[in-house]
Amino acid sequence: MNTMRIAEREQELPFFVMNSLLALAGKPGVVSLGPGEPDGSPPPAVIRAAKQALDRRETHYTPPQGRPDLLAALARKLKRENRIDADPEDVIVTNGSSEGILLTLLCAVDPGEGVLLPDPGFLSYRPLVEMLSGMPLSFVLREEQGFRYTTEALEQAIVPEKTRALILNTPSNPTGTVLSRADLEEIAGFAVEHDLLIIADEAYEKFTYGTVHVSIGSLNGMAERVVTLFSFSKSHAMPGFRLGYATGPREMIAAMTKLHLFTTLTSSSISQAAALAALRETDTVTRAVQEYGRRRDLVVRRLGEMGLPCVEPRGAFYAFPSIRRFGRSSLDVAKQLLAAKVAVVPGTEFGRQGEGYIRISYATARPLIERGMDRIERAIRSL
């Protein structure tokens, strides 16, 4: 008997090429337009707060739900910025928004129950549902509809009486789509009709260009039907701090806190101290978003000049251009571009509907973006 047998749960998870591509992207001379993390550093006040917490020897466990002062600050932020009427008891601090999604699914979805997932959509959604023996139900996001969620697509994917939840991601990774209030009201109506929990991933809430982000949890009647997840990784360039938070119905937050005891127990005490400082850094975030907006304009303009169709990203920091006219797979095109020393992510990393697209991240310095786009332009001539 092989004592090192790997469980079927792991073996049945999909294989992603992103890790190997990004490892190659780290080679000298390669311009990487692949990573989904800010290229900048956290604001100086955040670094100071982390150092001061270390100097004060704040290296012990915090309460599983989070530091009380941070929970209070987050509740104020949610009311002020997201129009979500949350009290500290309605918030939990997590190890990144990914853990928040996992805790929500653990509390909400039993084995065999369905979860509606966008396709193309963030690559972790389907594996997380499959890990919990749930039923992933992909619904199609179409380029000609701006990669928006539609009730028609949701109706085609739902399994009546067996579907428990819907994952909503706006602003979107990988498409950059930002759903309007009208879109969200339509989705809210669908969720009420089918008695669904909405798991709203709003990690890119700060990154919008020429539009306004609306939290679906702020809509009338949705407070008891939505768990909303946020992250400090993107907004404050803090991915290494691994800190996020979630808000939702109090009984759901209590259940997630209970499960937190058996996953990671609590979030980093140092990261929570840094997060308190980050919540005060509104001007820094505003300037960063303005810079990302300029980078977005650069990428969209260059793609247009190359004849690569691209739905204009209104949020996050990704472009998702079509490469269908080359008649080659997304992975083949990504490999060809990597040979030209520019790294992108094949669209198939984000679902079947991602075939025919590549994801370009503009979370890097403008000179590097210019260089990378030059290389893409030269490479596509051979395609």
N, C-alpha and C positions, 0 to 999 in steps of 0.2 A: 504493500500500500504506500502510495506517495503522500507523506505527511505534509508536503508543501503544496497540496492541491489548492488552486485558486477558485474561489466561489464563482458559480455561474453568474451571479449578480455583476461581478466585475467583467467577466469574459463577454457578456452580452452587451456591454456598453459600446457605443459607436467609437470608431477610431478617428481621431482628428490629426491632421497633418500640421496644424499651426505650430505646435511645439518644435517640430523638426525644422520647419521653415524659418521660424524666428531664431533658432539656434544658428542656422546658416546666415541669417541676417546680421548676426553679431560679428561676422568676419570683417576684417579691415577693408575699407573701400566700399562697402555695401551701404546704400542709403535705405534705411528702414522706414517704410510708410505702413507698417503693420501693427505695432503695439497699440493697445487700447488704454494707455495711461498718459497723463500729462507729462510733458518734457521738462517742466519747471520744478522748482523746489517749493516746499510749503512756505507761507509767509514767515518772516523772522520771528514774529510774536508767537507763532506756533512752536517753533524750535525752542525759543526761550522757555515757554511753558513746560515743555517736555523735560528740559534740563533742570528747571527749578523743581519739578516733581521728583526727579531723581535725587537732587540735592536734599530734598525733604524726606528722602527714603520712603516715598509712597510706592512701595514695591510689593504690596500685599494684595490679597483678593479684595475686590469691591463687591457690593451686593449683586447677585445674578442679574437683576433687572437693569443695573447701572447705578452710577453715583447719583445720589439724590439731587445735588446741585446741577448736574448735567441734565438729568431728566426734566427738571424745572425749566432750564434754559431751552431745551428742545421743545417743550410744550409751548413756550412763548413764541419760538421761531415758527412752529407749525401754525399757530393762530395768526401770526403777523404776515407770514409770507405765503403760506399754502391755503389759508382760510379753512384749515381743519381745526375744529373745536376740540382740542385734546388737552387733558390734564396730565400731570406727571405719571399718574397711575395707568395711563393709556399708551405709554411709550416704553420700549425696551431697547437697550443698547446691545448691538451685536458685533461679531467679528466680521465686519464687512457686510454689504447687503446680500452677498451670496449665502451667508449663514442665515440671514433673516428669511430668505426664500425657503431654505431648507426647513427651518423651524416652522414656518407657516404651513408648508406642505405636510410636515409630520403631524401637525395638530389638526389639519383640515381634511386630509385625504386618506381614506382607508384603502387597502389593497383591492384592486379591481375597479376603483372609481376613476372617472375620466377627468382630465385637465386639458382645457383648450389652450393651444400654444401657437404663437405666430410663426409662419414660415414664409420668408426668412426671418429668423429671430435669434436672440442671444444663444450661443451654443450650449450653455449649461442647462437650459430649461428642460429639454427632453431627457437627458441623463438623470437629472434629479428626480423626475417623475418615475422613470424606469427603476431607479435604485430603490424606490419605495413600493415597487410592485403596483404602481398606478398605471392608468391607461392614457398614454399621450395621444391627444387628438389635434393634429396639425390643421390649421386653417390657412388658406392661401392669401398672401398679400401681393397685389398685382402692381407692376410698374405703371401701367396706364391709369391706375387709380391713386397714384402717388404713394403706394405702399401703405394706404390707410386700412384700418380695420373696417369691415363692413358686416352688417347683419346677415347679408346673403352668404358670405363665406362662413360665418359662424354657424348658420343654420345647416349648411352642408356638412360641417364637421361634427356637430354635437351628437351624442348618443343619448336620447331622452331617457330620463329616470336614472341614468348611470353617471352623469357628468356632474362634478362637484364644484369645479373652480375654473376660472379664466385668468391667464397671465396677461397683463397689460403692460406694455413698455412704451413710454413716451417721456421725453424724446427717445428715439429708437436707436439701438445698436443692432444691425449694422446700417440701416437705411438712412438715418438722420431725419426721419419723419417726426413731426410734432402734431399730435392729434388736437383738433379744435374743440371748443366747448360743445359745438353741435355734434361732432363725432362722439364725444364722451357721453353726451345725453342719450344718443342712440344706443351705445354700448350698455349704459346703465339700464335702459329700458329692457334690453335683451336679458341682462343678468337678473332683473326682477322677475321677468316672465318665466325664466327657467330656474329660478331659485339658486343662483350661483354666487359663490364668493369670488370677489375680484382681488387678485394679488397684483398690486400696482407697483411695478419697478420703475422708480423715478430717480435713478442714480445720476442722470444727466439733467436734472431739473434746472440747473443754473445756465445751461448752454443752449440758448435759443437766439435766433438771428431774425429780426424783423417780425417776430411773433411773440406770443405770451404763453408760457406754460400754465396749464390748469390741472390741478390735482382732482382726480375723479372722486376722491373721498370728501371733497368740499361740496359736491352737488347735493341738492336737497334730497333727503331720504336715503343717502348712500353711506352714512357714517357707520351703520351696523352691518354693512355688507362688503366693506373694503378694508384690506390690510395694505398700507402704503409703506414702501421701503425706500430708504435714502442711504447715501454714502458720502463720506468725506474724501474718498479716494480721488474722485474726479474734480469736484468743486474746489478743493483746497490743495490739490497735488499731494495727497497723503496716502497713496496706495500701500506703502509699507507699514503704515500704522494699523491697517486692517480694522477699520472702525466704520460701522454703519448703525442705523437705527430703524425701528419700525413703529408704526402706530396703527391702531385699529380698535375693534370692540374690546372692552376691558376684559371680558372672559377669555378672548383669544390671546391677548397679551399675557394674562395670568398663566394660561396653558403653555405659551411659548417660554415664559420665565421658568416654569417647572421643568420643561425639557432642557432648558439651557444648563441645568444642573448636571445633566447626563451627556451633554455634548462637549462644550468647552468651559462650563461652569460660569465663567464671567469674561468680560472683555478686558483688555490690557488697562491697568490702572494709569500707566504713563500716557497711553493713547487717549484716554478719557480726559486727562488733564489738558492735553494738547487740543482736544476738541472744544473745550470750553473757550480757549483763546481763539480758535478758528471761527466760532460763531460770531465773534466781534469783527471779523475781517471782511466786511462787505465791500469796501473800496478796492481791496486787492482782487477780490473775485470779479468785480465789475471790469477792472482793467484787463484781467486775464481773458475774460469772455470777449471783450472788444478785439484783442489780439487774435483770438481764434476766429472771429468773424472775418478779419482781414485774410487770414490763411484760407478760410473756406472760399472766399471770393477768388483767391488766386487759383486754387485747385479747380473750382468749377469753370473758371475762364479757360484754363489750359486744357481741360478735358473737352470743352466745347470746340476749341481750336483744332484738337486732334480728331474730332468727329466721333467721340465716344459719348453716346447718350447717357445722361445722368439726371435723375430726379433731383432737383435742387434741395440739398439738405437744409432743413430749417432748425435743426438742433443737433446735439451731441458734437462729436468732432470726426465724423466719417463721411466719405462719399462712396456711393455704391453704383459705379458706372456699369453699363452693359457692354460685354465683349462678344455678344452673340454673332456679330457680323463676321468674326474670324472663323466660325465653324469649328472651334476647338473647345475642349473642356476648360472649366475655370482653373482646375489644377494645372493643366498643361500651360495655360497662359501665365499663371503665377510662376511656374518653373522657368518659363522663357524669360520673364522679367527678372527673375533672380539671377539668371545667367548674365543678364545685362546689368547686374549689380544694383537692383532696386527691389525691395521686398514689399509685397502686398499679400493680402489674405484671399484665397479662393472663396468664392461665394458659397460653395457647397459646405463649408464649415458651419454655415448658419441654417442648413436645411436643404431639402431637395429643390425647393424653389429658388435657391441661391445659385443653381447652375446657370451659367451664362453671365455671371457678374463677378467682379472682384471688389474687395473692400480696401479703400485707401484711407489711412488715418492722417489727419493733418495736425496731430498732436506732436509736432516737431518744429524746429526752427525754420523760418521762411527760406533762408538760403539753401537749406537741405531739401526743402520741398521743391524749390526751383530746380535743383540739381536732379532730384528724383523724377520730376515731371519731364525734364529734358531726356533722361534715359528712357522713360516710358515711350516718349514720342519717337525716339530713334528705333526702339525695339519693335513697336507695332508695325513699322514699315515692312519688317520681315514676316510679320504674321499675315 
